């Protein structure tokens, strides 16, 4: 255990800050206003701590704030505003010992970027990634006015640049499906190569791009990293294979950040269970 507890500013502190700005909660003051909505004011950690919740519940926000406060290694850029550092400065952390060198946060964009690099080497991308990256930043800043229907395609590219991360924009512009054409083993190798022994690792939806079989392999690898390699993990996930991690503390952001007694109580696993239960006879007949 390297990290014991993490304290976010809390609703009262956030409200005072917002009142001082005389504005309302919106993306311009991100991450203010995100976590109070789901009741997440503090996290008390175990060797494995899991944040569960739907899209937009604040899982990634919480991980990014923690990573920034602890100055963890990261590869890809992340969503932030000019108030992000102000928010991080208001957070507090409790730890048993110094966070080890090599501790990091790994996000879906990190894995996507790795896969894009592999494709650029092995298959080639229709346009150079550097050119697409330059297009991404140019389009993101461009002031554009629609004058005719002929401008719709360009407007669509601007909207894509403004609504997506750089790696997702490059993926779409390349005209190829990363998920369909990439090997899940590459993603597994990425986690195995980046997670060092005796470190704190934050994993943001690591199941992305992995088949159920590879999710099980990842879960076994992460379990071994806890048992034998001295790692501490904080994971945001929807995957039942990761939610079933023995001894994990699960925080349900869909239920005002309540601690869950059992992963089987969560909505996503129940949906899987009900579906397979409904089709049980079809499996039994085989």
Backbone as CSV, one residue per row, in Angstrom:
resi,resn,N_x,N_y,N_z,CA_x,CA_y,CA_z,C_x,C_y,C_z
1,UNK,0.841,-1.195,0.000,0.000,0.000,0.000,0.882,1.254,0.000
2,UNK,0.792,2.007,-1.069,1.502,3.284,-1.140,0.534,4.436,-0.881
3,UNK,-0.663,4.293,-1.403,-1.666,5.350,-1.305,-2.772,4.906,-0.354
4,UNK,-2.981,5.689,0.712,-4.006,5.352,1.702,-5.337,6.022,1.423
5,UNK,-5.300,7.323,1.160,-6.541,8.067,0.973,-6.280,9.272,0.087
6,UNK,-7.332,9.671,-0.599,-7.268,10.867,-1.442,-8.525,11.686,-1.185
7,UNK,-8.335,12.995,-0.957,-9.442,13.878,-0.616,-9.612,14.940,-1.704
8,UNK,-10.768,14.932,-2.353,-11.091,15.945,-3.338,-11.592,17.196,-2.619
9,UNK,-11.667,18.346,-3.288,-12.031,19.585,-2.596,-13.363,19.518,-1.864
10,UNK,-14.335,18.787,-2.391,-15.640,18.696,-1.747,-16.595,19.759,-2.262
11,UNK,-17.879,19.504,-2.081,-18.918,20.354,-2.658,-18.861,21.778,-2.123
12,UNK,-18.633,21.945,-0.821,-18.628,23.291,-0.240,-17.476,24.124,-0.782
13,UNK,-16.293,23.537,-0.830,-15.133,24.251,-1.367,-15.330,24.587,-2.835
14,UNK,-15.875,23.635,-3.589,-16.126,23.887,-5.007,-17.146,25.005,-5.197
15,UNK,-18.194,24.990,-4.373,-19.235,26.018,-4.476,-18.671,27.397,-4.171
16,UNK,-17.821,27.480,-3.143,-17.204,28.772,-2.806,-16.347,29.275,-3.957
17,UNK,-15.610,28.359,-4.582,-14.771,28.749,-5.710,-15.628,29.241,-6.868
18,UNK,-16.695,28.493,-7.169,-17.570,28.873,-8.273,-18.254,30.197,-8.001
19,UNK,-18.649,30.416,-6.754,-19.303,31.684,-6.404,-18.349,32.847,-6.617
20,UNK,-17.077,32.619,-6.301,-16.083,33.666,-6.507,-15.894,34.005,-7.970
21,UNK,-16.113,33.022,-8.840,-15.998,33.277,-10.280,-17.255,33.910,-10.858
22,UNK,-18.343,33.814,-10.073,-19.642,34.335,-10.532,-20.024,33.729,-11.882
23,UNK,-19.931,32.415,-11.969,-20.318,31.708,-13.194,-20.984,30.410,-12.798
24,UNK,-21.361,29.617,-13.762,-22.025,28.343,-13.486,-21.099,27.206,-13.837
25,UNK,-21.438,26.006,-13.340,-20.636,24.831,-13.670,-20.763,24.538,-15.163
26,UNK,-19.657,24.473,-15.831,-19.644,24.051,-17.229,-18.240,23.560,-17.553
27,UNK,-18.025,23.168,-18.786,-16.744,22.579,-19.150,-15.597,23.570,-19.037
28,UNK,-15.868,24.868,-19.060,-14.794,25.852,-18.997,-14.106,25.844,-17.642
29,UNK,-14.743,25.295,-16.618,-14.131,25.232,-15.293,-13.872,23.781,-14.879
30,UNK,-13.861,22.881,-15.808,-13.564,21.482,-15.543,-12.229,21.377,-14.801
31,UNK,-12.130,20.514,-13.755,-13.073,19.477,-13.323,-14.039,19.902,-12.215
32,UNK,-14.110,21.201,-11.929,-15.079,21.661,-10.927,-16.494,21.252,-11.346
33,UNK,-17.265,20.771,-10.396,-18.656,20.425,-10.645,-18.906,19.003,-11.079
34,UNK,-17.848,18.233,-11.333,-18.034,16.869,-11.829,-18.260,15.883,-10.684
35,UNK,-17.349,15.822,-9.753,-17.390,14.791,-8.714,-18.455,15.013,-7.638
36,UNK,-18.784,16.258,-7.270,-19.880,16.421,-6.307,-21.200,15.834,-6.795
37,UNK,-21.408,15.796,-8.101,-22.654,15.258,-8.644,-22.801,13.765,-8.348
38,UNK,-21.674,13.084,-8.185,-21.733,11.644,-7.901,-21.328,11.348,-6.461
39,UNK,-21.217,12.395,-5.646,-20.944,12.217,-4.225,-19.547,11.734,-3.896
40,UNK,-18.592,11.968,-4.794,-17.230,11.494,-4.555,-16.398,12.611,-3.940
41,UNK,-16.202,12.534,-2.632,-15.411,13.529,-1.916,-14.076,12.972,-1.447
42,UNK,-14.007,11.650,-1.275,-12.778,11.029,-0.801,-12.759,9.563,-1.204
43,UNK,-11.547,9.014,-1.283,-11.370,7.604,-1.582,-10.391,7.025,-0.570
44,UNK,-10.795,5.937,0.082,-9.904,5.183,0.944,-9.532,3.905,0.208
45,UNK,-8.240,3.662,0.052,-7.770,2.658,-0.882,-7.453,1.328,-0.217
46,UNK,-7.521,0.293,-1.041,-7.010,-1.033,-0.734,-5.932,-1.348,-1.774
47,UNK,-5.299,-2.517,-1.690,-4.340,-2.865,-2.755,-4.952,-2.779,-4.146
48,UNK,-6.252,-3.110,-4.252,-6.985,-2.892,-5.503,-8.240,-2.098,-5.200
49,UNK,-8.372,-0.958,-5.832,-9.551,-0.106,-5.679,-10.143,0.122,-7.060
50,UNK,-11.451,-0.079,-7.178,-12.107,0.008,-8.486,-13.179,1.087,-8.466
51,UNK,-13.142,1.953,-9.474,-14.190,2.949,-9.691,-15.111,2.435,-10.788
52,UNK,-16.372,2.293,-10.451,-17.367,1.787,-11.400,-18.408,2.877,-11.637
53,UNK,-18.869,2.994,-12.890,-19.913,3.960,-13.200,-20.078,4.111,-14.694
54,UNK,-21.211,4.664,-15.096,-21.482,4.852,-16.512,-20.624,5.936,-17.127
55,UNK,-20.735,6.083,-18.440,-20.013,7.133,-19.138,-20.418,8.497,-18.588
56,UNK,-19.424,9.333,-18.310,-19.701,10.658,-17.779,-19.867,10.707,-16.272
57,UNK,-19.622,9.582,-15.600,-19.805,9.554,-14.148,-18.627,10.157,-13.399
58,UNK,-17.511,10.381,-14.080,-16.365,11.012,-13.430,-15.211,10.079,-13.118
59,UNK,-15.271,8.833,-13.595,-14.197,7.874,-13.319,-12.851,8.390,-13.839
60,UNK,-12.822,8.771,-15.094,-11.573,9.243,-15.690,-11.116,10.541,-15.043
61,UNK,-12.063,11.405,-14.724,-11.722,12.665,-14.059,-11.011,12.395,-12.748
62,UNK,-11.564,11.505,-11.945,-10.959,11.184,-10.653,-9.544,10.644,-10.832
63,UNK,-9.359,9.723,-11.785,-8.033,9.151,-12.003,-7.041,10.201,-12.478
64,UNK,-7.474,11.083,-13.376,-6.575,12.116,-13.873,-6.174,13.100,-12.783
65,UNK,-7.102,13.433,-11.902,-6.793,14.339,-10.794,-5.781,13.690,-9.854
66,UNK,-6.026,12.416,-9.511,-5.095,11.704,-8.625,-3.708,11.621,-9.264
67,UNK,-3.667,11.264,-10.546,-2.385,11.135,-11.244,-1.633,12.453,-11.274
68,UNK,-2.361,13.543,-11.492,-1.711,14.856,-11.552,-1.205,15.278,-10.175
69,UNK,-1.985,15.007,-9.139,-1.574,15.365,-7.777,-0.317,14.603,-7.379
70,UNK,-0.240,13.336,-7.761,0.900,12.496,-7.395,2.041,12.581,-8.408
71,UNK,1.811,13.330,-9.498,2.811,13.511,-10.553,3.258,12.170,-11.136
72,UNK,2.277,11.345,-11.449,2.571,10.042,-12.033,2.970,10.184,-13.497
73,UNK,3.702,9.194,-13.987,4.076,9.163,-15.397,2.821,8.966,-16.232
74,UNK,2.713,9.687,-17.315,1.624,9.489,-18.275,2.164,9.703,-19.674
75,UNK,1.500,9.083,-20.652,1.940,9.177,-22.039,1.089,10.137,-22.857
76,UNK,-0.232,9.978,-22.792,-1.125,10.762,-23.644,-1.646,11.993,-22.916
77,UNK,-2.001,12.996,-23.695,-2.636,14.184,-23.142,-4.030,13.829,-22.640
78,UNK,-4.592,14.690,-21.815,-5.909,14.417,-21.252,-6.694,15.715,-21.164
79,UNK,-7.991,15.566,-20.981,-8.876,16.721,-20.935,-8.620,17.545,-19.680
80,UNK,-8.387,18.840,-19.856,-8.198,19.721,-18.721,-8.561,21.139,-19.146
81,UNK,-8.797,22.005,-18.164,-9.091,23.409,-18.428,-8.060,24.254,-17.693
82,UNK,-8.164,25.557,-17.807,-7.203,26.434,-17.128,-7.377,26.399,-15.613
83,UNK,-8.479,25.798,-15.141,-8.703,25.694,-13.704,-8.281,24.332,-13.147
84,UNK,-7.771,23.463,-14.007,-7.465,22.097,-13.569,-6.421,22.088,-12.451
85,UNK,-5.329,22.826,-12.641,-4.271,22.826,-11.634,-4.759,23.436,-10.325
86,UNK,-5.610,24.459,-10.424,-6.188,25.056,-9.220,-6.965,24.019,-8.430
87,UNK,-7.698,23.176,-9.150,-8.467,22.109,-8.509,-7.531,21.093,-7.853
88,UNK,-6.501,20.686,-8.579,-5.553,19.702,-8.059,-4.884,20.212,-6.786
89,UNK,-4.556,21.501,-6.763,-3.901,22.081,-5.595,-4.775,22.006,-4.340
90,UNK,-6.080,21.971,-4.524,-6.998,21.893,-3.387,-7.185,20.464,-2.865
91,UNK,-6.678,19.481,-3.592,-6.804,18.086,-3.175,-5.741,17.755,-2.127
92,UNK,-6.045,16.749,-1.312,-5.106,16.276,-0.297,-4.915,14.771,-0.435
93,UNK,-3.744,14.312,-0.032,-3.431,12.892,-0.177,-2.810,12.366,1.109
94,UNK,-3.123,11.111,1.431,-2.525,10.429,2.571,-1.829,9.175,2.064
95,UNK,-0.550,9.009,2.398,0.193,7.863,1.908,1.147,7.354,2.975
96,UNK,1.422,6.044,2.934,2.330,5.425,3.894,3.776,5.775,3.611
97,UNK,4.109,5.830,2.346,5.480,6.112,1.945,5.459,6.820,0.601
98,UNK,6.613,7.271,0.165,6.697,7.993,-1.095,6.220,7.109,-2.248
99,UNK,5.539,7.736,-3.193,5.102,6.995,-4.379,6.336,6.577,-5.166
100,UNK,6.487,5.289,-5.470,7.719,4.815,-6.122,7.902,5.386,-7.530
101,UNK,9.160,5.529,-7.901,9.469,5.878,-9.288,8.948,4.764,-10.187
102,UNK,8.450,5.150,-11.353,7.865,4.163,-12.259,6.366,4.040,-12.125
103,UNK,5.801,4.662,-11.084,4.341,4.662,-10.945,3.741,5.488,-12.062
104,UNK,2.589,5.067,-12.578,2.046,5.728,-13.770,0.541,5.581,-13.854
105,UNK,-0.037,6.336,-14.780,-1.428,6.161,-15.190,-1.418,5.683,-16.633
106,UNK,-2.238,4.674,-16.922,-2.374,4.155,-18.287,-3.826,4.321,-18.708
107,UNK,-4.039,5.004,-19.821,-5.386,5.272,-20.321,-5.626,4.545,-21.633
108,UNK,-6.882,4.552,-22.062,-7.221,3.933,-23.349,-6.470,4.590,-24.493
109,UNK,-6.281,5.910,-24.404,-5.574,6.614,-25.471,-4.126,6.150,-25.582
110,UNK,-3.514,5.785,-24.457,-2.149,5.263,-24.514,-2.097,4.000,-25.365
111,UNK,-3.071,3.103,-25.140,-3.106,1.841,-25.880,-3.417,2.105,-27.348
112,UNK,-4.369,3.011,-27.611,-4.699,3.344,-28.995,-3.481,3.920,-29.712
113,UNK,-2.748,4.810,-29.042,-1.571,5.405,-29.662,-0.525,4.339,-29.980
114,UNK,-0.354,3.391,-29.074,0.587,2.303,-29.320,0.175,1.493,-30.535
115,UNK,-1.119,1.199,-30.641,-1.598,0.412,-31.775,-1.435,1.177,-33.086
116,UNK,-1.662,2.477,-33.036,-1.468,3.291,-34.236,-0.001,3.299,-34.652
117,UNK,0.885,3.326,-33.662,2.311,3.273,-33.980,2.670,1.953,-34.654
118,UNK,2.095,0.851,-34.137,2.358,-0.460,-34.731,1.853,-0.501,-36.167
119,UNK,0.647,0.041,-36.387,0.101,0.029,-37.750,0.939,0.879,-38.684
120,UNK,1.420,2.013,-38.200,2.197,2.891,-39.066,3.489,2.213,-39.508
121,UNK,3.983,1.298,-38.669,5.207,0.570,-39.015,4.892,-0.626,-39.909
122,UNK,3.900,-1.411,-39.525,3.639,-2.690,-40.200,2.740,-2.562,-41.422
123,UNK,1.774,-1.686,-41.369,0.812,-1.580,-42.459,0.882,-0.234,-43.158
124,UNK,1.300,0.765,-42.435,1.289,2.108,-42.987,-0.070,2.752,-42.816
125,UNK,-0.108,4.023,-42.635,-1.352,4.789,-42.537,-1.450,5.639,-43.789
126,UNK,-2.655,5.836,-44.280,-2.844,6.531,-45.542,-2.164,7.909,-45.533
127,UNK,-2.238,8.560,-44.452,-1.559,9.847,-44.330,-0.639,9.776,-43.125
128,UNK,0.432,10.470,-43.152,1.377,10.449,-42.051,0.722,10.972,-40.771
129,UNK,1.042,10.325,-39.641,0.456,10.725,-38.366,0.807,12.172,-38.018
130,UNK,2.015,12.574,-38.397,2.415,13.946,-38.090,1.516,14.950,-38.813
131,UNK,1.190,14.625,-40.072,0.334,15.511,-40.847,-1.071,15.550,-40.260
132,UNK,-1.568,14.377,-39.851,-2.882,14.321,-39.236,-2.900,15.065,-37.904
133,UNK,-1.824,14.938,-37.142,-1.743,15.646,-35.866,-1.743,17.149,-36.092
134,UNK,-1.036,17.599,-37.128,-1.026,19.025,-37.451,-2.414,19.487,-37.879
135,UNK,-3.079,18.655,-38.681,-4.459,18.962,-39.088,-5.367,19.065,-37.863
136,UNK,-5.165,18.157,-36.933,-6.002,18.117,-35.722,-5.941,19.446,-34.973
137,UNK,-4.737,19.935,-34.719,-4.597,21.187,-33.967,-5.044,22.393,-34.773
138,UNK,-4.807,22.350,-36.101,-5.253,23.459,-36.955,-6.773,23.549,-36.977
139,UNK,-7.423,22.397,-37.171,-8.886,22.363,-37.215,-9.496,22.732,-35.867
140,UNK,-8.854,22.329,-34.786,-9.372,22.590,-33.448,-9.429,24.097,-33.168
141,UNK,-8.452,24.840,-33.726,-8.382,26.285,-33.475,-9.089,27.122,-34.543
142,UNK,-9.449,26.503,-35.650,-9.948,27.258,-36.800,-11.298,27.919,-36.530
143,UNK,-11.414,29.159,-36.933,-12.699,29.856,-36.918,-13.327,29.702,-38.290
144,UNK,-14.462,29.042,-38.344,-15.035,28.647,-39.629,-16.495,29.052,-39.714
145,UNK,-16.882,29.521,-40.882,-18.278,29.898,-41.113,-18.798,29.146,-42.337
146,UNK,-19.899,28.435,-42.156,-20.491,27.663,-43.246,-21.131,28.611,-44.250
147,UNK,-20.698,28.502,-45.513,-21.233,29.383,-46.561,-22.063,28.622,-47.585
148,UNK,-21.782,27.336,-47.761,-22.551,26.543,-48.717,-22.465,25.079,-48.321
149,UNK,-23.259,24.258,-49.001,-23.240,22.830,-48.716,-21.893,22.200,-49.033
150,UNK,-21.124,22.852,-49.901,-19.803,22.334,-50.237,-18.858,22.378,-49.042
151,UNK,-19.197,23.190,-48.037,-18.339,23.331,-46.854,-18.649,22.317,-45.765
152,UNK,-19.645,21.460,-45.976,-20.082,20.552,-44.913,-18.990,19.563,-44.501
153,UNK,-18.259,19.054,-45.494,-17.203,18.101,-45.167,-16.143,18.728,-44.270
154,UNK,-15.775,19.975,-44.593,-14.765,20.654,-43.778,-15.309,20.941,-42.385
155,UNK,-16.567,21.316,-42.291,-17.194,21.552,-40.994,-17.229,20.269,-40.170
156,UNK,-17.483,19.144,-40.840,-17.496,17.858,-40.148,-16.117,17.540,-39.554
157,UNK,-15.048,17.824,-40.306,-13.693,17.575,-39.801,-13.389,18.464,-38.603
158,UNK,-13.853,19.707,-38.637,-13.654,20.609,-37.497,-14.363,20.068,-36.268
159,UNK,-15.588,19.620,-36.447,-16.351,19.077,-35.317,-15.693,17.819,-34.767
160,UNK,-15.152,16.983,-35.669,-14.459,15.783,-35.225,-13.227,16.139,-34.386
161,UNK,-12.477,17.143,-34.841,-11.275,17.559,-34.111,-11.618,18.126,-32.745
162,UNK,-12.724,18.852,-32.664,-13.096,19.489,-31.403,-13.736,18.526,-30.419
163,UNK,-14.285,17.436,-30.914,-15.018,16.514,-30.034,-14.229,15.262,-29.677
164,UNK,-13.061,15.048,-30.306,-12.312,13.823,-30.074,-10.897,14.130,-29.592
165,UNK,-10.295,13.136,-28.952,-8.883,13.234,-28.626,-8.073,13.092,-29.916
166,UNK,-6.796,13.449,-29.837,-5.958,13.385,-31.034,-5.901,11.978,-31.596
167,UNK,-5.708,10.977,-30.732,-5.576,9.604,-31.231,-6.861,9.122,-31.889
168,UNK,-8.024,9.489,-31.307,-9.296,9.081,-31.915,-9.498,9.783,-33.261
169,UNK,-9.102,11.050,-33.353,-9.226,11.794,-34.609,-8.374,11.122,-35.689
170,UNK,-7.130,10.770,-35.341,-6.238,10.133,-36.303,-6.807,8.785,-36.733
171,UNK,-7.359,8.047,-35.775,-7.954,6.751,-36.082,-9.065,6.892,-37.113
172,UNK,-9.962,7.865,-36.890,-11.085,8.065,-37.816,-10.610,8.549,-39.182
173,UNK,-9.647,9.477,-39.183,-9.179,10.050,-40.440,-8.417,9.035,-41.284
174,UNK,-7.829,8.038,-40.612,-7.060,7.043,-41.357,-7.965,6.138,-42.175
175,UNK,-9.261,6.110,-41.818,-10.212,5.321,-42.578,-10.135,3.838,-42.310
176,UNK,-9.517,3.451,-41.194,-9.385,2.045,-40.855,-9.890,1.828,-39.444
177,UNK,-10.387,0.637,-39.191,-10.908,0.302,-37.873,-9.810,-0.322,-37.031
178,UNK,-9.381,0.393,-36.017,-8.323,-0.106,-35.157,-8.744,-1.369,-34.428
179,UNK,-9.977,-1.396,-33.936,-10.425,-2.529,-33.138,-10.498,-3.799,-33.995
180,UNK,-10.966,-3.654,-35.231,-11.151,-4.830,-36.066,-9.830,-5.382,-36.579
181,UNK,-8.837,-4.541,-36.759,-7.627,-4.951,-37.448,-6.436,-5.094,-36.521
182,UNK,-6.611,-4.878,-35.225,-5.502,-4.968,-34.292,-5.614,-6.224,-33.440
183,UNK,-4.489,-6.722,-32.990,-4.446,-7.920,-32.172,-4.485,-7.527,-30.702
184,UNK,-5.447,-8.115,-29.962,-5.559,-7.803,-28.551,-4.310,-8.136,-27.764
185,UNK,-3.492,-9.041,-28.297,-2.248,-9.382,-27.619,-1.308,-8.183,-27.549
186,UNK,-1.415,-7.274,-28.514,-0.578,-6.072,-28.481,-0.930,-5.213,-27.271
187,UNK,-2.228,-5.104,-26.991,-2.657,-4.332,-25.825,-2.177,-4.998,-24.540
188,UNK,-2.281,-6.321,-24.476,-1.804,-7.045,-23.296,-0.309,-6.820,-23.091
189,UNK,0.449,-6.882,-24.168,1.886,-6.667,-24.071,2.202,-5.258,-23.589
190,UNK,1.334,-4.306,-23.961,1.551,-2.928,-23.523,1.453,-2.839,-22.002
191,UNK,0.403,-3.427,-21.431,0.251,-3.401,-19.974,1.399,-4.144,-19.289
192,UNK,1.771,-5.279,-19.849,2.832,-6.081,-19.235,4.179,-5.370,-19.277
193,UNK,4.379,-4.542,-20.289,5.662,-3.842,-20.421,5.702,-2.545,-19.619
194,UNK,4.551,-1.933,-19.380,4.517,-0.628,-18.714,4.344,-0.726,-17.202
195,UNK,3.710,-1.801,-16.715,3.488,-1.921,-15.276,4.718,-2.533,-14.630
196,UNK,5.465,-1.715,-13.921,6.680,-2.171,-13.262,6.357,-2.708,-11.871
197,UNK,7.256,-3.527,-11.335,7.048,-4.072,-9.999,7.196,-2.979,-8.947
198,UNK,6.515,-3.174,-7.811,6.590,-2.248,-6.675,6.236,-0.825,-7.079
199,UNK,5.096,-0.662,-7.757,4.649,0.669,-8.162,3.146,0.814,-7.936
200,UNK,2.702,2.054,-7.963,1.281,2.394,-7.975,0.873,2.622,-9.423
201,UNK,-0.190,1.943,-9.862,-0.640,2.083,-11.248,-2.122,2.411,-11.287
202,UNK,-2.467,3.457,-12.031,-3.858,3.832,-12.275,-4.206,3.392,-13.691
203,UNK,-5.277,2.619,-13.827,-5.672,2.068,-15.128,-7.077,2.549,-15.464
204,UNK,-7.193,3.287,-16.552,-8.483,3.848,-16.957,-9.103,2.978,-18.044
205,UNK,-10.102,2.170,-17.652,-10.812,1.261,-18.547,-9.836,0.431,-19.388
206,UNK,-8.989,-0.369,-18.737,-7.994,-1.144,-19.483,-8.601,-2.230,-20.364
207,UNK,-9.891,-2.541,-20.161,-10.514,-3.590,-20.968,-10.781,-3.163,-22.403
208,UNK,-10.699,-1.869,-22.693,-10.932,-1.404,-24.059,-9.963,-2.088,-25.022
209,UNK,-10.483,-2.535,-26.152,-9.724,-3.218,-27.209,-9.413,-4.667,-26.885
210,UNK,-9.877,-5.164,-25.724,-9.586,-6.547,-25.354,-10.836,-7.413,-25.473
211,UNK,-10.683,-8.582,-26.041,-11.760,-9.562,-26.079,-11.988,-10.099,-24.672
212,UNK,-13.129,-10.759,-24.418,-13.335,-11.364,-23.089,-12.200,-12.281,-22.674
213,UNK,-11.680,-13.066,-23.610,-10.581,-13.964,-23.284,-9.358,-13.192,-22.819
214,UNK,-9.043,-12.111,-23.533,-7.874,-11.314,-23.162,-8.126,-10.490,-21.899
215,UNK,-9.384,-10.145,-21.628,-9.690,-9.485,-20.361,-9.399,-10.405,-19.187
216,UNK,-9.697,-11.692,-19.355,-9.384,-12.668,-18.308,-7.872,-12.805,-18.108
217,UNK,-7.132,-12.790,-19.210,-5.670,-12.861,-19.110,-5.132,-11.624,-18.404
218,UNK,-5.685,-10.456,-18.752,-5.267,-9.222,-18.090,-5.578,-9.276,-16.601
219,UNK,-6.765,-9.764,-16.254,-7.141,-9.859,-14.842,-6.164,-10.761,-14.085
220,UNK,-5.770,-11.876,-14.677,-4.812,-12.776,-14.032,-3.452,-12.092,-13.866
221,UNK,-3.032,-11.364,-14.900,-1.752,-10.654,-14.827,-1.782,-9.606,-13.717
222,UNK,-2.872,-8.850,-13.622,-2.982,-7.823,-12.583,-3.031,-8.454,-11.192
223,UNK,-3.708,-9.590,-11.081,-3.773,-10.285,-9.797,-2.373,-10.730,-9.364
224,UNK,-1.593,-11.244,-10.301,-0.226,-11.651,-9.986,0.633,-10.452,-9.595
225,UNK,0.376,-9.302,-10.235,1.176,-8.116,-9.919,0.930,-7.648,-8.487
226,UNK,-0.272,-7.926,-7.967,-0.585,-7.590,-6.577,0.034,-8.616,-5.633
227,UNK,-0.141,-9.877,-5.948,0.289,-10.952,-5.041,1.804,-11.062,-4.934
228,UNK,2.486,-10.914,-6.072,3.902,-11.255,-6.107,4.833,-10.082,-6.408
229,UNK,4.293,-8.975,-6.899,5.169,-7.898,-7.391,5.031,-6.594,-6.614
230,UNK,4.237,-6.573,-5.548,4.162,-5.394,-4.705,3.472,-4.193,-5.319
231,UNK,2.562,-4.430,-6.248,1.865,-3.312,-6.895,0.592,-2.941,-6.144
232,UNK,0.196,-1.691,-6.287,-1.116,-1.220,-5.859,-1.823,-0.676,-7.094
233,UNK,-3.104,-1.041,-7.264,-3.847,-0.669,-8.465,-5.086,0.139,-8.120
234,UNK,-5.348,1.140,-8.947,-6.619,1.865,-8.928,-7.165,1.779,-10.343
235,UNK,-8.336,1.169,-10.507,-8.852,0.834,-11.835,-10.246,1.420,-12.019
236,UNK,-10.483,2.050,-13.156,-11.853,2.374,-13.552,-12.260,1.376,-14.619
237,UNK,-13.435,0.776,-14.472,-13.799,-0.298,-15.400,-15.292,-0.567,-15.384
238,UNK,-15.774,-1.169,-16.513,-17.118,-1.751,-16.600,-17.037,-3.270,-16.679
239,UNK,-15.814,-3.789,-16.835,-15.627,-5.202,-17.148,-15.944,-6.089,-15.952
240,UNK,-16.835,-7.076,-16.105,-17.112,-8.001,-15.001,-15.892,-8.829,-14.622
241,UNK,-14.989,-9.054,-15.580,-13.792,-9.838,-15.298,-12.848,-9.102,-14.353
242,UNK,-12.847,-7.777,-14.412,-12.028,-6.983,-13.502,-12.789,-6.638,-12.225
243,UNK,-14.099,-6.452,-12.346,-14.910,-6.152,-11.166,-14.893,-7.311,-10.174
244,UNK,-14.664,-8.524,-10.679,-14.652,-9.717,-9.822,-13.316,-9.912,-9.119
245,UNK,-12.431,-8.919,-9.188,-11.113,-9.003,-8.567,-11.265,-9.287,-7.072
246,UNK,-10.710,-10.386,-6.554,-10.879,-10.742,-5.134,-10.341,-9.655,-4.196
247,UNK,-11.147,-9.285,-3.223,-10.703,-8.335,-2.209,-10.694,-6.889,-2.636
248,UNK,-11.148,-6.584,-3.854,-11.127,-5.203,-4.323,-12.179,-4.371,-3.604
249,UNK,-11.869,-3.102,-3.373,-12.875,-2.147,-2.903,-13.500,-1.495,-4.128
250,UNK,-14.812,-1.659,-4.284,-15.518,-1.130,-5.451,-16.361,0.062,-5.024
251,UNK,-16.169,1.182,-5.718,-16.921,2.407,-5.454,-17.857,2.637,-6.634
252,UNK,-19.151,2.658,-6.372,-20.160,2.782,-7.418,-20.540,4.251,-7.604
253,UNK,-19.991,4.875,-8.625,-20.280,6.285,-8.878,-21.695,6.494,-9.386
254,UNK,-22.341,5.420,-9.840,-23.738,5.522,-10.261,-24.695,5.561,-9.074
255,UNK,-24.174,5.297,-7.872,-24.995,5.278,-6.662,-24.342,6.156,-5.594
256,UNK,-24.063,7.408,-5.974,-23.484,8.385,-5.054,-22.222,7.866,-4.368
257,UNK,-21.421,7.133,-5.141,-20.098,6.676,-4.708,-20.144,5.787,-3.467
258,UNK,-21.194,4.980,-3.376,-21.302,4.039,-2.271,-20.340,2.868,-2.469
259,UNK,-19.820,2.339,-1.344,-18.993,1.145,-1.400,-19.894,-0.058,-1.640
260,UNK,-19.525,-0.899,-2.595,-20.336,-2.049,-2.970,-19.870,-3.285,-2.207
261,UNK,-20.813,-4.012,-1.624,-20.473,-5.232,-0.897,-20.016,-6.345,-1.828
262,UNK,-20.660,-6.438,-2.994,-20.307,-7.479,-3.956,-20.469,-6.948,-5.381
263,UNK,-19.548,-7.316,-6.254,-19.604,-6.868,-7.637,-20.851,-7.372,-8.345
264,UNK,-21.464,-8.451,-7.833,-22.664,-8.999,-8.465,-23.882,-8.095,-8.275
265,UNK,-23.770,-7.088,-7.400,-24.871,-6.150,-7.195,-24.921,-5.076,-8.278
266,UNK,-23.847,-4.923,-9.027,-23.742,-3.834,-9.988,-24.599,-4.092,-11.227
267,UNK,-24.995,-3.013,-11.871,-25.931,-3.095,-12.990,-25.359,-3.865,-14.170
268,UNK,-24.140,-3.526,-14.594,-23.578,-4.178,-15.782,-23.448,-5.690,-15.625
269,UNK,-22.862,-6.190,-14.538,-22.808,-7.646,-14.376,-24.192,-8.286,-14.320
270,UNK,-25.165,-7.588,-13.717,-26.518,-8.136,-13.661,-27.127,-8.252,-15.062
271,UNK,-26.814,-7.294,-15.927,-27.314,-7.346,-17.306,-26.746,-8.574,-18.017
272,UNK,-25.436,-8.807,-17.851,-24.819,-9.998,-18.423,-25.483,-11.260,-17.868
273,UNK,-25.639,-11.285,-16.550,-26.205,-12.469,-15.894,-27.613,-12.753,-16.410
274,UNK,-28.446,-11.722,-16.462,-29.830,-11.912,-16.920,-29.879,-12.371,-18.370
275,UNK,-28.973,-11.831,-19.192,-28.949,-12.211,-20.605,-28.596,-13.689,-20.769
276,UNK,-27.525,-14.121,-20.116,-27.105,-15.513,-20.261,-28.070,-16.471,-19.573
277,UNK,-28.682,-16.018,-18.504,-29.690,-16.846,-17.847,-30.879,-17.065,-18.778
278,UNK,-31.255,-16.019,-19.504,-32.365,-16.108,-20.452,-32.057,-17.093,-21.567
279,UNK,-30.789,-17.172,-21.958,-30.381,-18.040,-23.070,-29.690,-19.308,-22.584
280,UNK,-29.847,-19.645,-21.309,-29.157,-20.796,-20.747,-29.462,-22.083,-21.481
281,UNK,-30.715,-22.274,-21.876,-31.106,-23.512,-22.555,-30.359,-23.693,-23.861
282,UNK,-30.106,-22.578,-24.573,-29.400,-22.665,-25.843,-27.963,-23.169,-25.633
283,UNK,-27.337,-22.741,-24.524,-26.000,-23.242,-24.212,-26.058,-24.705,-23.808
284,UNK,-27.063,-25.067,-23.028,-27.167,-26.433,-22.521,-27.449,-27.414,-23.657
285,UNK,-28.216,-26.959,-24.672,-28.545,-27.833,-25.791,-27.322,-28.167,-26.618
286,UNK,-26.333,-27.278,-26.603,-25.113,-27.537,-27.367,-24.275,-28.600,-26.694
